[in-house]
């Protein structure tokens, strides 16, 4: 099976010194399970369940085969797999219109096949969201306008604010107000963090970090904000 995996910015096909690696079959198409709060009530049949607007992580596994010096090849592959820590970007050619945020949480058993060959499964634990590559495009706005979320899911954008003084940004009915704008400051609505370079700006913001519901949504900028750049981070399950 021809294919490639890019993990934390490095393609498995481009690992220096590693050659003849094959992804033997595409990963299974896993979809997440909704998170549910479950309560047991004495004397009542069954459980009470309260569905959350949130989803469980999902696995994404790649069976691979490699040929060459077994010890050297296995070490190079494991260095590529384990060197990054925490959630990292994961992309592959089997679902090429999206990327995932993933981490490695398990050990990896590598079978030695005929002395020179190796076989193992690369196992990733993924955030349930499949981020659309189209959601990485930054949209520029210099006045009130609209933006269209092509999915049904609430997107949490990154917003770069330009201007000076005080102002506010509103998207989809959520408004954040900035007191003392740094030209080029960033509003990370997923992390709910405001910063300018290494300067933490959370003390300068109030209100709600904007989110983008599905469909067409109004964008309003006021005060000393001259323009914004919105990277929407569209996602699907």
C-alpha positions as CSV (number, residue, x, y, z in Angstrom):
1,X,0.0,0.0,0.0
2,X,1.5,3.3,-1.1
3,X,1.0,6.2,1.3
4,X,2.6,8.5,3.7
5,X,2.3,9.9,7.3
6,X,3.4,13.3,8.4
7,X,3.8,13.4,12.2
8,X,4.9,16.6,13.9
9,X,6.0,18.0,10.5
10,X,8.2,15.1,9.5
11,X,7.1,12.5,6.9
12,X,7.8,8.9,7.6
13,X,9.0,8.5,4.0
14,X,11.6,11.2,4.7
15,X,13.2,9.9,7.9
16,X,16.9,10.3,7.4
17,X,18.5,6.9,7.1
18,X,15.2,4.9,6.9
19,X,14.4,3.3,3.6
20,X,12.0,0.8,2.2
21,X,9.2,1.4,4.6
22,X,5.7,0.4,3.5
23,X,2.3,1.2,5.1
24,X,0.7,-2.2,4.6
25,X,-2.9,-1.1,4.8
26,X,-4.9,2.1,5.4
27,X,-6.0,2.9,8.9
28,X,-9.5,2.0,10.0
29,X,-12.1,4.8,9.8
30,X,-12.9,5.4,13.4
31,X,-15.5,7.9,14.6
32,X,-15.7,9.1,18.2
33,X,-18.2,8.2,20.9
34,X,-20.1,11.1,22.5
35,X,-19.2,11.8,26.1
36,X,-22.1,11.0,28.5
37,X,-22.7,11.6,32.2
38,X,-24.4,8.6,33.7
39,X,-26.3,8.4,37.0
40,X,-27.7,5.4,38.8
41,X,-30.9,6.1,40.7
42,X,-31.9,3.6,43.4
43,X,-35.3,2.0,42.6
44,X,-35.2,3.1,39.0
45,X,-34.7,0.9,36.0
46,X,-31.7,1.7,33.9
47,X,-29.5,4.8,34.2
48,X,-30.1,8.4,33.6
49,X,-27.8,9.7,30.9
50,X,-27.0,13.3,30.1
51,X,-25.3,13.6,26.7
52,X,-22.4,16.2,26.5
53,X,-21.6,18.3,23.5
54,X,-18.2,16.7,23.5
55,X,-16.6,13.5,22.1
56,X,-14.1,10.9,23.2
57,X,-10.6,10.5,21.6
58,X,-10.2,7.9,18.8
59,X,-7.3,5.7,17.8
60,X,-5.6,5.8,14.4
61,X,-3.2,2.9,13.7
62,X,-0.9,2.3,10.8
63,X,0.6,-1.2,10.2
64,X,4.0,-0.8,8.6
65,X,6.8,-3.0,7.3
66,X,10.4,-2.0,6.8
67,X,13.5,-3.6,5.3
68,X,17.2,-3.1,6.0
69,X,19.4,-3.3,9.1
70,X,16.7,-4.2,11.6
71,X,18.2,-2.6,14.7
72,X,19.1,0.7,12.9
73,X,15.8,0.9,11.1
74,X,13.8,0.2,14.2
75,X,15.6,2.8,16.2
76,X,15.1,5.5,13.5
77,X,11.4,4.7,13.3
78,X,10.9,4.9,17.1
79,X,12.9,8.2,17.4
80,X,10.5,9.7,14.8
81,X,7.5,8.3,16.6
82,X,8.4,9.2,20.2
83,X,10.5,12.4,19.9
84,X,7.5,14.7,19.8
85,X,5.6,15.1,23.1
86,X,2.0,16.0,23.8
87,X,-0.6,16.7,21.0
88,X,1.0,17.1,17.6
89,X,-0.3,17.5,14.0
90,X,-0.9,14.2,12.3
91,X,-1.7,14.0,8.5
92,X,-1.8,11.1,6.1
93,X,-2.6,10.5,2.4
94,X,-5.5,8.2,3.3
95,X,-7.7,11.0,4.6
96,X,-5.9,13.9,2.9
97,X,-8.4,16.7,3.2
98,X,-8.1,16.8,7.0
99,X,-5.5,16.7,9.7
100,X,-5.7,15.5,13.3
101,X,-4.2,16.4,16.7
102,X,-2.7,13.3,18.2
103,X,-0.2,11.9,20.7
104,X,1.5,8.5,21.2
105,X,0.4,6.9,24.5
106,X,1.4,3.2,24.1
107,X,4.6,1.3,23.7
108,X,5.3,-0.3,20.3
109,X,6.1,-4.0,19.7
110,X,8.3,-4.5,16.6
111,X,8.5,-8.0,15.1
112,X,11.8,-9.1,13.6
113,X,11.0,-10.7,10.3
114,X,13.7,-12.9,8.7
115,X,16.5,-10.9,10.5
116,X,16.6,-8.0,8.2
117,X,12.9,-6.9,8.2
118,X,10.6,-5.4,10.8
119,X,6.9,-5.1,11.2
120,X,4.9,-3.0,13.7
121,X,1.8,-0.9,14.2
122,X,2.2,2.8,14.7
123,X,-0.5,3.7,17.2
124,X,-1.8,7.3,17.8
125,X,-4.5,8.6,20.1
126,X,-6.4,11.4,18.3
127,X,-8.5,14.4,19.3
128,X,-12.0,13.5,18.0
129,X,-12.0,16.5,15.6
130,X,-10.9,16.1,12.0
131,X,-9.7,19.6,11.1
132,X,-10.3,20.6,7.5
133,X,-7.3,21.8,5.6
134,X,-9.5,24.5,4.2
135,X,-10.0,25.9,7.7
136,X,-6.3,26.9,7.8
137,X,-6.9,29.7,5.3
138,X,-6.9,33.1,7.0
139,X,-9.8,35.5,6.1
140,X,-9.1,39.2,6.3
141,X,-11.8,41.7,7.3
142,X,-11.4,45.5,7.5
143,X,-15.1,46.2,8.4
144,X,-18.3,44.4,9.3
145,X,-18.9,41.4,7.1
146,X,-20.0,37.7,7.2
147,X,-18.2,34.4,7.3
148,X,-19.7,31.0,6.4
149,X,-18.9,27.9,8.5
150,X,-19.4,24.9,6.0
151,X,-19.9,22.4,8.8
152,X,-22.4,22.0,11.6
153,X,-19.7,22.1,14.3
154,X,-18.8,25.1,16.4
155,X,-15.4,26.3,15.2
156,X,-12.9,28.0,17.5
157,X,-10.9,30.4,15.4
158,X,-7.5,32.1,15.8
159,X,-7.9,35.9,15.3
160,X,-5.1,38.3,14.7
161,X,-6.2,41.9,15.6
162,X,-4.7,45.0,14.1
163,X,-5.2,48.5,15.4
164,X,-4.6,50.6,18.5
165,X,-6.5,51.8,21.6
166,X,-9.7,49.9,22.6
167,X,-12.1,47.9,20.5
168,X,-14.2,44.7,20.2
169,X,-14.6,41.7,17.9
170,X,-18.0,39.9,17.6
171,X,-18.6,36.7,15.7
172,X,-21.8,34.7,15.9
173,X,-23.1,36.7,18.8
174,X,-20.0,36.3,21.0
175,X,-18.1,39.5,21.7
176,X,-14.6,40.0,23.1
177,X,-13.5,43.5,24.1
178,X,-9.8,44.6,24.1
179,X,-8.5,47.4,26.3
180,X,-5.1,48.5,24.9
181,X,-4.6,46.7,21.6
182,X,-1.2,45.6,20.5
183,X,-1.1,45.7,16.7
184,X,-0.9,42.0,15.7
185,X,-2.1,40.5,19.0
186,X,-3.5,37.0,18.8
187,X,-6.8,35.7,20.2
188,X,-6.6,31.9,20.4
189,X,-10.3,31.0,20.9
190,X,-9.6,27.3,21.3
191,X,-7.1,27.8,24.1
192,X,-8.9,31.0,25.3
193,X,-5.6,32.8,25.3
194,X,-4.6,36.3,24.2
195,X,-1.0,37.2,23.5
196,X,1.4,39.4,21.5
197,X,4.6,37.5,20.8
198,X,5.8,36.5,24.3
199,X,3.5,39.0,26.0
200,X,0.4,37.5,27.8
201,X,-2.6,39.8,27.0
202,X,-5.3,38.0,28.9
203,X,-5.6,40.9,31.3
204,X,-6.5,43.1,28.4
205,X,-9.5,41.1,27.2
206,X,-13.0,40.6,28.6
207,X,-16.2,39.0,27.4
208,X,-16.4,35.8,25.4
209,X,-13.8,34.5,23.0
210,X,-15.6,34.3,19.6
211,X,-16.8,31.0,18.1
212,X,-18.3,30.3,14.7
213,X,-21.5,28.3,14.6
214,X,-22.5,26.5,11.4
215,X,-23.8,28.6,8.5
216,X,-23.4,32.3,7.7
217,X,-22.3,34.4,10.7
218,X,-21.9,38.1,11.1
219,X,-18.5,39.6,12.0
220,X,-18.4,43.0,13.7
221,X,-15.3,45.0,14.6
222,X,-15.5,48.3,16.6
223,X,-13.3,51.0,18.1
224,X,-9.6,51.2,17.3
225,X,-9.6,47.8,15.5
226,X,-8.7,48.5,11.9
227,X,-8.8,44.9,10.6
228,X,-8.7,41.3,11.7
229,X,-7.4,38.0,10.2
230,X,-9.6,35.0,11.1
231,X,-8.2,31.5,10.7
232,X,-11.4,29.5,11.4
233,X,-10.2,26.0,12.1
234,X,-13.3,24.2,10.6
235,X,-13.7,20.6,11.8
236,X,-15.9,17.6,11.4
237,X,-16.1,14.2,13.1
